[in-house]
Amino acid sequence: MARPREFDKTEAVRKATRLFWAKGFAATSTDALLTEMGIGRQSLYSAFGDKRRLYLQSMQSYLDEVTAGHLDRLNTPASPLDGIRALLTGIAAVDDETRALGCMGIGSVSEFGAGDPELCRMRDAVNRVLFEGVIARIEQGQSAGEIDSHLDARQATEFVLLTMIGLQVSARGGADLESMHRMAAFAVDRLTA
């Protein structure tokens, strides 16, 4: 029996992620994955188990990368308000094609709802990390006088996270860069002292 050819597993996951991100789980056929990844069926099963396991690995890879980017934009500016602004404007990818994909995590909510416990655990972990990061910046901004001290920090954080979701859905719906930046600026203005 012929041995399956070797392939770069990281690159294969990257290609699968892009396809799942664009089409979702159900609309992505195994044959389309094999073609996109440039591997055979046996290699898929040997390396990843099955389409679902590959989807979960792709989702985790996507969430890790996107969350790191969110936190970097949130925490890099010295000003907490500028960090929140960078977080929200950064949702809008400059590249039209990438922006039109929206968010793979939000896409999974649309496709699976709360019916898949593994996906829910992944999304909940990301939501906790983002919540903790945003609330810390809100509280810093309130202490510095940049963010309205009368706002409840938890509610303000929920507002920022809800705005992120709205921006991601808008992107998937075809919103352009300028309108997304206007929406982000409007949200940040609601927080300003």
N, C-alpha and C positions, 0 to 999 in steps of 0.2 A: 504494500500500500504506500502510495506517495505521501511524503511528509508535507504538511501545509507550509507554504512559504512564509518566511519571517516578515513582519511589518512593524512599523512604528505605532505602538498602541496609543500613545499620547496624541499623535497626529490623527489617527483613526477616530478617536473620541472627539477631537476638535471638529472633524468633518461631520460626524454624526450629530454633534450638538447643533451645528449650523442648520442641518436639515430638520431636526426635531423642532428647533426654534422657529423656523419658517413655516412648517406644516403642522406641527403638533404630533402627538403620539399616533393616534388612529390613522391619520392621513399619510403617514410615512410608512411605506411598505418595506418589508425586509429586502426585497430586490433593489429598491432605490437606495437603501443603506449600503448594501454590498457594492453597488456601482459607485456611489459617492466615496466610500471608504477604500475602494480598490482592493477588496479582499474576497475570499470565497466563503461560502456558507459554513463550512467546517471551521474555518478560522474565527468566524463570528461566534459560533457556539463554544469553541474551545477557549477563546479569550474573554468572552463577556457573558456566556450562559445562554441568553436569549435576547430578543428585542427589548423586552421590559427591563431586564437588568442593564442593558446598554443605555436605555433611556434614563434610568435612575442614575447611572454613573455620569451621563452627559449632564443631567440636571444638577448634580452635585458640583461638577466641574464648573458649570455656568454660574451657579450661585456663589461659589467661592470667589471666582474672578470678579463678578459684578459687585459683590459685597465689599471686597477689598477696594475697588475703585470708589464706591460710595463713601466708605470710611476715609479714604485718602482725601477726597474732595472736601468732606465735612471737617476734617481735623487739620488740614494743612494751613489754611489762613489763620493768622493770629486772632482776627476778629471772629467771634462766634457767629454773628449775623452774616458775615462774608462766607463763613463755612457752610451755613445753611443755604445761602444763595448759590454757592458753587455746587452743593449737593443737588439742588433742584434743577439748575440750568444744565448740569452734567447729564441729566436723564436724557436730554435731547442730543442724540448722536449727530455730529456734523454731516456725516455721510447719509444721504437720503435713503439708500438701500438698507443700511443697518438700522436707521431710525424707524423705518416702516415695519421692522420686525417687532417693535415694541419690546416687551419683556417676556422671556421664556417662562419665568416663574408665574407671572400673571396669566400667561397662556395656559399653564397647567391648572390654575384655579378655574379658568373658564371651561377647560375640558373635563376635569375630574371633580371639581368642587371640593368638598371635604370627604369624599368617598374613598380616598386612597391614603391609608395611615402612614405609609413611608414618605409620600410626598408631603403630607401635612407636617410630619416631624421635621423634614428638611426646611420647609418654608417657615415653620415656627421658630426654628433655631436662628434663621436669618433675621426674622422679624424682631426677636429678642435682642440680637446684637445691634441692629439698627436703632431700635427703641432706646437702648442704653446709651448709644452714641449721641443720638439727637437730644435726649433729655439732658445729658451732661452739657452739651453746647447751649441749650436753652437756659439752663440754670447759670452757666457762666455769663451768658449775655445779659441775664437779668441782674446779676451781681455787678456787672460792668456798666449797667445803665443803657445798654444797646437795645435790649428787648424789654418790652412792657412788663414791669414787675407785677402788674395786676393780673396778668394771665396765669392760669393754672398751668404749671410746667408739663404735667402729664397730658392735659387736653391739647396744649400747643404742640406737643410731640406727636400726638395722634393726628392732629391737623396736618403737620408736615408729612407724615407717612401716608396719609390719605391723598395729599396733593401729589406725592410721588406716584401713587397708583393711577390717579387721574391723568397725569402726564404720560405715563407708560401706555395707557389705553388710548389716549389721544394720538400718540405716536403711531400705534398700530392702525388707527383709523385714518392716518394720512396727514396729521397735523404737520405744518412746516416748522422749521427751526425758529423763525421769528415769533410765531404765535406761541410756541411752547415757552420761549424765553419771556414773553409778556406775561403768560400765566404764572410762571415761576416768580417773576418780580412782584406780581400782584399778591401772591401768597406771602412773600417775605415782608412786603409792606404791612401786612396785617399784624406782624410780630413786633415791628419797630416801636421803640419807646417814643 
